[in-house]
Amino acid sequence: MRIYRTSDYNELSRKAADMIAAQILMKPACVLGLATGSTPVGTYECLIEKHQSGSLDFSQVKSANLDEYRGISKENPNSYYFFMMDKLFRHVNINPANTHIPDGTNPDADAECARYEQILCRLGGVDLQVLGLGHNGHIGFNEPADAFPVNTHCVDLTQSTIEANKRFFASAEAVPKQAYTMGIGTIMKARKILLLVNGEAKAHILNAALCGPVTPRVPASVLQLHPDVTVIADNPALSEMNL
């Protein structure tokens, strides 16, 4: 595991974008595992700048997103499909047919999860998986549990996750209570993982994830077992770690 310390969020975003761009340059038809939430927004902005300057070509890139809320449509401004279109896809030359996100409108959870696993299999796996870190240690929407979920599955969101996400909705009551998410086993199959963490509010859980025991009660702790993980975190996020 490699840990890069940055002075602030902007430096974190630039460094993360440089690593993703390097993956695309090395393998133009690579498969990127993408994340939503506030943390990767700056990274996506930097990638857009690289593309618009002519230095980065997304035409052969394929993508697979970690998760999607269950029960909301693509057109909903709070859907992760809408987020990805707004924050990245419509600003670069990626082929929409090469972008993949779970279908939150599929009422058959088992069928949707199986469908998404099949998509990932057909893609040949993820070359570089981007992750954020939840306040309770979740990655994707894999919440603290008694066991690590293996494959893409439907998850009941914890109250802490609902509270963290309510800023994007009219109220906590409006936040969907379930989501489709890649499982821990699916995430761990990625050839490389890039974990992005910023802010003092994440310092305690980042320390627990990287330095504590590997436990499904802290889902991100499983990353200690992956052979190729890069962590990019700013000073506040790393404030509880002895580096």
Number of C-alpha atoms within 10 A of each C-alpha: 13 10 14 14 17 20 11 15 22 14 17 26 25 18 17 26 22 16 14 20 21 13 18 21 15 10 13 17 16 21 25 23 25 23 21 21 15 10 19 25 17 19 24 22 17 21 25 21 16 17 17 14 9 9 11 19 17 19 14 15 18 22 25 23 22 26 28 27 25 23 16 18 18 17 10 11 14 17 19 26 25 15 17 20 15 12 18 18 19 13 16 19 17 18 15 13 8 14 20 18 20 26 24 23 15 16 11 10 19 12 11 20 22 13 15 22 19 12 16 18 11 9 16 12 21 24 21 23 26 24 25 23 22 23 17 20 24 24 29 27 28 29 24 19 13 10 11 18 18 13 17 26 23 23 19 14 18 16 11 13 17 18 13 14 16 16 11 13 13 9 12 16 11 11 20 18 17 18 24 28 27 29 24 25 14 18 26 20 14 21 15 20 24 20 20 23 26 25 16 16 12 21 22 17 23 29 17 17 24 19 13 13 13 17 16 20 18 27 26 29 23 19 21 16 11 15 12 16 20 19 21 23 28 24 20 19 24 24 17 16 14 7 7
